[in-house]
Amino acid sequence: MVLLLNKTSLYSTFDVDSFDSLDNVINSMAPSMVEYYLSDLSNGNEDAYLNKRNIQNSLCIGDYSLYIDYDEEVYLEIEDSIEDDFETGSLW
């Protein structure tokens, strides 16, 4: 799932002023806090189309990936969870 993020909200959440500054801040935080903030930012956003050829820079954090394109739009990609193959489905 790919979402278009509000750049201002993203930057204010991590207290940075550019996409390039995000890497240092994210690396100094606990991974669970970063995932919490990204999950919170993704609420209320609809799916968007991301042309991977237009990616200028990217950051990968667990199941989350942040991308900035050449139009300065910021996208959040969330990996879909893969179900455990060993888990038995419900009989009902």
N, C-alpha and C positions, 0 to 999 in steps of 0.2 A: 504494500500500500504506500503510495506517494502522496504527500500533502504539501501544499504551498503554505509556508509560514509567514507570519507578519515579522518582518526583519526587526522592527523597532522593539517588539515584545521579546524576541529572542535575545537581542543585544542587551536590553535592560535586565532580563532575567539573569544573565551571566555577568552583568556589569562590565561589558566591553563596548567598544565603539566600531569594531570591524570584524569581519569573518576571520581574518588572519589571526586576530587576538584570541579567538575562541579556543584554539588548540592548547595554548598554554594554560588557560583557566580550567578547561575541562580535565586536563592531565593532573592538575593539582587538587581536584575534587574527588570525593568518593564516588565510585561508579554507580552506586545505588541512587545517590543524589542527582547525578546527571540524568540517569534514566527517569527518575521521578519528574524532574523539570521538563524533559522532552515529552514525556507522556502527558503532562499537564498542558504544555503548549499545543499538543496535537488535538486536544478536545475541542470539538465544535468546527473543525476544519473538514472540508470535503476533499475527496480524491482529486488529484491534479495529474496532468500529463507532464512528464519530464523527458525531454529529448537529451539522452545521455551524450550526444555529440556536443552539446552546448555547455557542458560542465566546465567551469573554470577551476574549481577547487572542491575538495571533499574531505570529510572527517567521518571516521567509523567508530562508533561507541557501542559495543555489544550488538544488540538486535537493531540498533538505530544507526542511520547514516544521514549526515547533513551534506547538502550540496549547494553551491552557489553557481549560478550560470552567468554567462556574459552580459545578461540584461540586469544583473545584480538582484535577481530573485532568489530566495532561499527556500529549499525544499527539504522535507524530512521524509526519509524512506524507513518504513518499519517492516522488518522481516516477519512473515507469517509464521506462527508457531507450528511446528510439525508434531503431529500426534505420535505418541509412543506406540510402536508396532506391537508391543507385547501386551498392551492394555486390551481387555475384553470389553466389547460393547455391551450395552444394556439388552436384556432379553425382552423388555417391555417396550 
